[in-house]
Amino acid sequence: MKYQFQAKIPAAQVDADCVVVGIYKANELSAAAQVIDTASSGAITEHLALGDFSGEKQRFSLLYQLPGVTAKRVLLVGLGERDKLNAEILTQATHIAAANLKATKVKQVVSFLTDEAAPEAAETAVRQAVIAVADTVYSFNDFKSNKVELPAPHLENWTIAHQTAVDLSTATHQGAAIAEGMKLCRDLANSPGNQCTPTYLAKTALKLAHSQTNLEVEVLEETHMAELGMGSFLSVSKGSEEPGKMIILHYKGGKAEDAPVALVGKGITFDTGGISLKPGAAMDEMKFDMTGAASVLGSLAACVAMQLPINVIGVLAAAENMPSGKASKPGDIVTSMAGKTIEILNTDAEGRLVLCDALTYVERYQPKAVIDIATLTGACITALGHHISGLLSNNDELANEVLAAGKQANDEAWRLPMGEKYQEQLKSNFADMANIGGPPAGTITAACFLARFTENYPWVHLDIAGTAWKSGAAKGSTGRPVPLLCQWLINRAQ
């Protein structure tokens, strides 16, 4: 799919297979719809008078070969009440348009939906519109044996059009870059655990950096991690025949003297729970437990495509969590890279064990800010469901930055409390800390554990357990929180 932006285009003269315009509730026409209605001698007004469609959200109507209109089709999409219009509603409308057009023979689309956005929200609306189209047409068929029988959308080109003289080509390009980053994240997360191993993640990172002058990758093997004292990370990876990898990406888009920001992702490519074995039902979904790492890789790929003027360190803490004769046992005590000892009360709380050594390692780059991303706790799903990610932080300013970026990108997070009262739950009789704090406030105590390794820099923890993938008939990766992370990086770069 190709995306582009064009300004000062009269909607009635668009030469395309389909032009998309918005209709507000009670048959109120958008600016582009009015132009088409005038050119077609009231064809849209006449159609709306039939009463089958009157601009409600989630509704659409497709018209063909209107007189005086160059485009072969005109798709009307409901926007609801005009005074309640926002970027999220425009994104939903774009989803509706793309979902219905991908089932047709349409190849070239010109959409005027974001032309209705307020000037101050136009850039955000355009970015989200491109992401919405890409999300709608995404499919993952790499492991289907007969791809010929699978329906493929005919869509080839989606143009974001505004009738006013405004240049939003940069926002369109950024949206396309973020969409590609999301695709990479989703492809990795959707891949089965027997393909997407820590080694596979390392090869993917190296391939991404191969043709880029401002992206470098280094891979720490288990022997190197042992020399660095990463006993916590190795306590997880040692139970698997697949070697763990610490993958570090250096994106150098800013000045050499500028301190970087860092993204650290949990990359458990399959999580059985280890000796604390998970129930068998839906265990296949534990291939998604590396989405934190996949989102870091996707965000770095988007950085490269956008050429953001910022320095970014990406760390992928990649390992398999398997039960074996070599696996850690409940009650084992290990020493982290920071020199702190950890009593492993539950081997299924492994994400924090790999992350804490990664968070210690990233300190050597003297980052201005660090975000870690992890499918960390089922408790986060209980607290926030599947719509909003959990956020915890040791720095109010950074937390507010990330929360604002999430709202801007329609990829929201919600801040949970974190303090000394919760740290009490991590006490151990035998080590500096336990790796779990019991059932109460599981998301918070997991973040409290990580906070002990992030005392020397501003830090945000994103728990994406509820937002990283969908179950059921729509099972698959969502690509979140790549939009949030990219929006934060865009804002930081500006």
Secondary structure, DSSP 8 states (H G I E B T S, - for coil): -EEEEEES--GGG--SSEEEEEEEGGGEE-HHHHHHHHHTTSHHHHHHHTSS----TT-EEEEE--TT-SSSEEEEEEEE-GGG--HHHHHHHHHHHHHHHTTSS--EEEE-GGGGS-GGGHHHHHHHHHHHHHHHH----TT-S-GGGS------EEEEEESSS---HHHHHHHHHHHHHHHHHHHHHHS-TTTS-HHHHHHHHHHHHHT-TTEEEEEE-HHHHHHHT-HHHHHHHTTSSS--EEEEEEEE-S-TTS--EEEEEEEEEEE--TTS---STTGGGGGGGGHHHHHHHHHHHHHHHHT-SSEEEEEEEEEEE--STTS--TTEEEE-TTS-EEEES-TT--HHHHHHHHHHHGGGG--SEEEEEE---HHHHHHHTTTSEEEEES-HHHHHHHHHHHHHTT--EEE----HHHHGGG--SSSSEES---STTHHHHHHHHHHTT-TTS-EEEEE-TTTSEE-GGG-EE--TTHHHHHHHHHHHH-
